[in-house]
Structures are given as structure tokens and as C-alpha cells.
């Protein structure tokens, strides 16, 4: 039997295995499946729970015997996906730590086994997918109605395009889904981030979907064992029907900000400007970092606060009049020495210091990289631009200020947050990334009122930027009222 690469096998610590079993609420009447039994960490815990051998099935492609093989109906030396095509058993509980390896790196026999079982329509089994994704997708086909599962998965669960099908299937086909993520590694010899997926009530109506970040692995294990995290983070908000959702792309355009070609040269602090004696005619106000989005409305006063904090909020962009001043000529000569004028961006400009893509029609700013999710910082300061570290929001229709704020609140509401959690690409440090097309695809519940929206939005963003995300979402939900629920 051809085996997967040995480096893809990372075995589950006993404490984590015990916590995952506990999270699935074991009963004597359950039928359990471990599709990659390995040394038997999950089976050992089930044995300790008093689950009989005939109610546990363990499968592994490795023919080598494990210590816990006698505690389950163990099938070794068999490819899991071949076994799936032959078994008629269905399980009420499935628990696994599947192997992580790109399917394209598997032996051709194993790849063929995946295609034979999964077909060509499901991307979970395609060569560009990963073994863990195929294991999870196959396990769904073996789970009994109302069944539960718990999987240890890589951080790619959150963002991998190849996992989109199985990710959506889990979120839509279980009554409750909890995604536990640890800020420190769960495995001694693996530094990459991991998540623990706990999904309950297969084929039930979705009612709870939460994501819980834990500072330590022990905190994650405690939460799995107690179930407290899920109860405390439970959300029972109604979901609007499709007919009451409006695509973000119908309201706004999302574009990247100005591309400088050399941020170290073009972006300046106020102390830089004064030290270089650059006149105001040679610079324009700009936002250059996600951390500078601190308020619902970027007014002149808010921008001046960033200026006094010596943030890089000036963009060198001299007017024709300013070009005649000695300090500006001197800075341009400096740029010819320190900038790579042969680089792609600068070499395409004439002259090289001209920034033709500064947009003056933006009504707001968004960050594509954030831990807070998508939200709008509206532009209230005239002439304020942004660099390509931020997205610019352009309006497709005229709206009063309160109406814009009402839609911005809709962007913060629970239905949109759920969409965001499905499509955002997540990184091990907790940051998420949304491309412009991701933001365009978001569908917002239509507000039924606008009066007082600005005040509510300012309060919501004050909470959001201080880290109180749940309070911000609650304000948005109350204002939007989810009218079609």
C-alpha cells in the first residue's frame, strides 16, 4: 500500500483529543468514526469514556498496529477513500486530525482514489486541494442526520479557495458551528496556525455560527471541554431573505489607493516636511496605514490629530507652482538619487514624480487587512487621499449623510459578518484580508430607516475600534432591524 509522505502526520496531543471528544458530548449510544486513527489518541479517550469497541471504527492507511487498535473496530492498511465507497455505515460522531499535504504531491494511486470517490465536480478532491479538505468533505457523506463532528484543521480552513465548497457546506448544513483558533501553536513541532472545528446537528437549520480566538492552547482546550465559549458567543439573530439583501457593488465601487512606487520617499510626516522646508503646495493630505482609520468620519480635526502624532500623512505631490521653489527642487534631486527610477512604477511616469492616480472622488476609506472586519471611514476632510495600503470607496448614487451611515451600519450587521467570516482569508496572526471583489460581493440587509443613523454609526465605530466588536454589531443590528426576518 502506497502511503502519504510521513511529514504530513502530526499526532494529536492527548489533552486536545480529550477536549474534542468532550466537545462532541459522547453518549453510550453513539457510533464513532476516526478516519485517520494513527496511534489512537481519540480512541484512547473514548475507551476511558466507556464507549464500547463495537461502537468505534478507526481507519488508517498505515498497516502498522497502534496501541489502541483493540479498543475499536480498526481497519488498517486501507485507503480511507476506498473504504468510504464500500461501507454502508453512518456515524453520529466523527472526530479527526487529518493529514495535511497537497493532493498534487500524493502518489498517483492515492490521487486516483480521491477522484474515484469524490468525482471531478467537488474542488475538495481536486489536485489543487489538500488531503485534509478531502477527508472533511468525505466525512460529511458518512455523518448521520443530527450528527456531530470535530476536526483539527490548518489555518487554511479560513481562506483557501479549494476549501470553499466544504467550508460553505459546514456553515450551511449544521445547526451550530464553532471555529476555535489558538494564537499559539497547538503542536510542539508545527509552527503554523491551526483551528479546531466543532460542528453539531448535521442537516439541521443553521442557528449558531461563532469564531472564538484563544490566547493559549490551554484556553482553547478549556473552552472545548466546558462549551462555555459557544454559549457565551451564541448569536440567534434572524437572517434576512435574499430578496431583502442589496449587493455592496450596487452602492459603491472599491478601488486601491494611490500607488507611489517608493513609499519611503513620497510619504512624509509633518516633522519631515518642516525639516525639508517643503511648502504646502508640494504635499497633499493622505492616509497611508490601516491604523490611521480610527473614526467613523475622518474630519480635519481627526486628521490633524494624526499629523501631530507625526504619522506619515503627507504625500509628496508638487504643483507646477511649487516646482519652482528651491526646497522642492532639492527634494526632487534627492529623489533622483535614492529612488529606483528604472523600477516598473516610476519608469512608466512622465515625469517620474507625477502621481496621476490620486483619486479625488472618494467618499470613504476601507482597509483590506484588518482584525475587525470591513467597515467604512467616511471622508469629511476635503482633498484627503489614500495610498494603496487602503481601499477607496466611490459612490454609485447620491445619498444624504444619514442614508450613507445607515448602509454603513448594515455593513456591520450580523448577516454581513457571517458572509465576511466565510470569504475572508485569515492569517496566523489574526489578520484577515479582503480583496475589492470580496467586498463587492457582500450583500447588505436593506435599512428601513435612516434618521439618527450618523449618531448610531459613530457610536458603533467607537466600540469597534476599541475592540468591542460585539457591541458594535449589536448597535448595527438594532438600527437595521433585519426587516425581512
C-alpha angles and dihedrals in degrees: 000000000000111000130208117252109291093231090069091068112092111165125223119253111240094240092054092045091052092049093050091050090050091049089059091056100232120220130183091248097058125110110217132203128193104184094193105030098175111167089348106252093155094043090051090057092046089052089052088051089057096250108156122241094244091060095056126072121190123187128189135166090214109090093204112113120246131213093249099043092110091054092067142028091270123196113191134179090032128116108240094224093052088049090051092059091054104041124087093187121118123200133213093205130032122182126178151157098202124199117267112221134124110261090226088064094056124101112272090247091058092045090052090050090056093050092047091053103034102031124214100283097071112073089205089080098039123114091252091057129083131249093244090057092052091048091053094046092048092048090058088062090055098046119105121231110279088017126144134220139189123195134178104223137177122254087261087080087082101051116007112124091212088060095052094102097050092039092056092043091056095046093047103038103048128073091223133017125185121185112196117195125186123212090212128051118278093206127057097226099033119079098181118103121261137193132205113221117205114183124176136186104031114216090009124128109277111248108148130041118163139165119207124190116203125199093214139025089240090056090053092049092049091050092050091049096048102033088217094127092059094047093047093047096043115139120194099172114145117248119234118238119253092255091063096052124096123203114241088226090064090062106033146017120226120209136163119258128247117315109221101183090218115035093182090063104034099041116073140177122223090255088053091051095049094043090053092042090230113171122232088250090068097054138046131201115266144168113227108169137050089232089065090067096090105139143042091245123033100214128175088261093053092047091048088055088059089046092054089048086059094242117161097264101140122087116202104233110141122205119227089258093052091052089074094061119100096230091054093048089049092051091049090053088051089052092054087059102043103032124079097239090180091059120115098256100039096042091057093058128086106227099019095227094054114111105199096169097067104127119212097184099072115127094189150352136243134185120230091197113057146126091218103061127240118327135152128245103196119218113240098157113087115240095011113152135182137217125235093272084080136047123240120223117216123187124237093192138028115256137173115248095256092052091053089050091050091055090046088055089050088056088058095048125113098255090056093043088056091052090048092053090054099049106031119105108230127207128205092254091060097257118134128205129213122184119213090257089054091055091045089055095057114111117214128206108244112249114232094203138029106185111116093009095128094056091046092048093051090052092047093051092047087058094042096052091047090056098257094124095159091056091050091050091047091055090049093048092050093050098044091043090200088252098198097052 
